[in-house]
Amino acid sequence: MALPTTIGELRESEYRILPIKEEMRKNLICKLEHEDELFPGIVGYEETVLPQIENAILSGQDIILLGERGQAKTRIARSLTNLLDPQVPAIEGCEINDNPYEPICRECRDRFAEFGDSVPIEWVDRERRYGEKLATPDTTIADLIGEVDPIKVAEGRHLSDELVIHYGLVPRTNRGVFCINELPDLAERIQVGLLNIMEERDVQIRGFKIRLPLDIFIVASANPEDYTNRGRIITPLKDRAGSEIRTHYPRSIEHEMDIMEGEHTSFGGDGFDTFVPGFMKEVIAEITHLARRSPDISQRSGVSVRVSIANYENVVSNALKRAIRLRERQVVPRITDLPAVTASTAGKIELETLGDANEDKIIEKLTQGAVLNVFNRYFLVQEFGDLLRAFENGLTLEVSDTMPSLDYAQQAFRIDGLKTAVSKLGVQGNPAAIASATEFVLEGLHLNRKLNKDRTGGQIRFRR
């Protein structure tokens, strides 16, 4: 069925235009009734953050998302477009997506006064109804609300003419969702300019006697650290936001791994078979969880999930380099690939103390702690009685970042205790995965103080 193309045709179709908050509320109710996914890609908030967002939308409230960096605040804001209708009608060519039934800008009112119901309309999709601004100290009222356009003045229009106004980002998102990221970084005098938008739903520009009753859903993000270090959200503005919702980092290793899997950069068609064993994923996720509890790392600034994602990518990349050099097609990260996380972790954490603190040593300590914790989830040291007795009788094993996978497989299958442990990790049949499991078992026993480890160049030798 063809969509209406003029205001008159729209009236004849009896199309009903809902205010933005009522539209989102209607679509949320529909999704809840059909048990549809509301926020694709958002993991770990099912019982905490998302129910609060649902309540705010059902209540018709604007939202402030409060949380440290890397907690999916912006992604949540962008996902709110899923609650908009696929298309809505607007007066054709209008800068602020005017409602065809109730135009508010001067140009659209004049067109309607002259042409009536023959004024053409267009259909605006969801993406065009979302606006976003990163708040910075140099953001101005003109950026957000609007300003007199000197070019329009130069064209002959009088300064008292409402048509000389150049609308800012907020009016241009009329009948949509507008997100302000890092709200405390916005100068307080600029925050004052948002008060009318949050409550009375109108804007005032350069003293013009105009009122633009905007129809807009406001969502803002803020970092708690900003309240004391860089700025604050003024109290009247916080008061106008219906709900302040506290986000958080993934509370379980499983959620952290799900995010890593879903967000890491992957490249297809390179001819390599990449496989990351579950225990290696756990180690990478555990590094981040330990960092969030470490007294050496500032918890005020947080440890983002981007740490886990970047570490995952770097460890896989290090394994890929080895596979290329050894002419292997299977890419499986090992414990000896973990030093690659140093570069991807260092730039994303802030140390609690400066000066004598050694960032590399702190990251190494986190890595060792992660391997130990994950190993102890999979095994009890008592399970390795036969293997440890073999070491006591003179057995030594060597590992290396550059050792071929088949060499590991040969070692693993000729030593009963090691073969059993590798089998328990579920990596049979893949030499590269067996190599990864072998290193994991040996490193776990070393960190449990059951084996000694000697480094010679790029070689590591485990002995009793």
Beta strands, then each sheet from edge to edge (+ up, - down):
strand 1: 63-66
strand 2: 87-91
strand 3: 121-125
strand 4: 130-134
strand 5: 146-148
strand 6: 165-167
strand 7: 176-181
strand 8: 216-222
strand 9: 243-246
strand 10: 273-274
strand 11: 330-331
strand 12: 397-400
strand 13: 452-456
strand 14: 459-463
sheet 1: 4+ 7+ 8+ 1+ 9+
sheet 2: 2+ 3-
sheet 3: 5+ 6-
sheet 4: 10+ 11+
sheet 5: 12+ 14- 13+
end
